[in-house]
Amino acid sequence: MAPATRSGRRSKGDRKFVGFRIATPKADAMDVLAKAEGYQYVSDWLSDLVDERLANTNIHALVQQEELPLGRLAS
């Protein structure tokens, strides 16, 4: 018996859903841009935009809010 073949897209690994709402005209414009750039899915286009932004951002250099000294205040 031959092994079952898988069809469809190859897995992209572990994923986490990040969703948001955007005005309809902007959503329509995103769809047009994604298709014009050769993407079948807007989510793939958005993922590549986020990847590019993250690659060009030094996360460690961002100013982080310091933890409040609650232990010292409570004593």
WONORGI-V597379 format. One record per pair of residues at least 12 apart in sequence whose ideal C-beta (glycine too) atoms are under 10 Angstrom apart, sorted by sequence separation. I is the first residue (numbers start at 1). GAP is how many residues later the second one is. D is the distance in whole Angstrom. If there is no record, write none. Layout:
i:gap:d
I:GAP:D
I:GAP:D
This chain:
i:gap:d
30:12:5
33:12:7
34:12:8
31:14:9
34:14:9
27:15:8
30:15:7
34:15:10
30:16:7
33:16:10
30:19:10
19:24:10
18:25:9
17:26:10
20:26:10
18:28:9
18:29:9
9:31:10
9:32:10
12:32:9
15:32:9
18:32:9
12:35:9
